[in-house]
Amino acid sequence: MPRLAPRPQTYLAEGEAARAKTLLAKAGAGPRIGFIVGASTPDKVWPSERWAELARLVAAEGARPVLLGGAAEAETASAIMREAERMPSRSI
């Protein structure tokens, strides 16, 4: 049987919503967009350079990207933000 295309997750797991709200509040004033950088299986992991580009684009539009995930994603999130900061600005 063919595998169906995955649908984006538009919710947080039970117990994660309060922690996500805390992190978003710490991100400061203004528009914030949370990205969940982890995945339950390797085939769902988005490449870090794509996350970095998305974070850069969001920041260029005046919103603050906030990377969310568990302890296992902490280093990945840090690497994504470092990469996003190194990317040159482009016109959209």
C-alpha positions in Angstrom: 0.0 0.0 0.0 1.5 3.4 -0.9 2.2 5.8 1.9 0.1 9.0 2.0 1.9 12.3 1.9 2.4 13.6 5.5 0.2 16.5 6.7 1.7 19.4 8.6 1.3 19.2 12.3 -0.6 22.2 13.5 -0.7 21.4 17.2 1.7 20.6 20.0 1.8 17.4 21.9 0.0 17.3 25.3 2.0 19.3 27.9 4.0 21.1 25.3 1.7 24.1 24.7 2.6 25.8 28.0 6.3 25.4 27.4 6.0 26.7 23.9 4.0 29.8 25.2 6.8 30.5 27.7 9.5 30.3 25.0 7.5 32.5 22.7 7.0 35.1 25.5 10.8 35.1 26.1 11.4 35.9 22.5 10.3 39.5 23.1 7.7 41.8 21.7 6.4 41.9 18.2 5.4 39.1 15.9 6.9 35.7 16.6 6.7 32.6 14.6 7.5 29.2 16.2 9.2 26.5 14.2 9.2 22.9 15.5 12.5 21.6 14.2 12.2 18.1 15.5 10.4 15.1 13.9 9.2 11.7 15.1 11.0 9.9 12.2 14.0 10.7 10.1 12.0 11.0 6.9 10.2 14.0 8.4 13.3 15.9 9.3 13.7 19.1 7.2 17.3 20.1 6.3 18.8 22.7 8.6 19.7 25.0 5.7 16.0 25.2 4.8 15.1 26.1 8.3 17.9 28.7 8.3 16.6 30.2 5.1 13.0 30.3 6.5 14.2 31.9 9.7 16.1 34.5 7.7 13.1 35.3 5.5 10.8 35.5 8.6 13.2 37.9 10.3 13.5 40.0 7.1 9.7 40.5 7.2 9.9 41.8 10.8 8.9 38.7 12.7 11.1 36.9 15.2 11.7 33.2 14.5 11.6 31.0 17.6 12.8 27.4 17.2 11.0 24.9 19.3 11.8 21.2 20.1 13.0 18.9 22.9 16.5 18.7 24.4 17.6 16.5 21.4 16.9 19.4 19.1 18.8 22.1 21.1 22.0 21.8 19.1 20.2 21.6 15.8 18.2 24.8 16.7 21.5 26.6 17.6 23.1 25.6 14.4 20.1 26.7 12.4 20.1 30.2 13.9 23.9 30.5 13.4 23.5 29.6 9.8 20.6 32.0 9.4 22.6 34.9 10.8 25.4 34.1 8.3 23.1 34.2 5.2 23.2 37.3 3.1 20.0 39.4 2.8 18.1 39.1 -0.4 15.2 41.0 -2.0 12.0 39.0 -2.0 
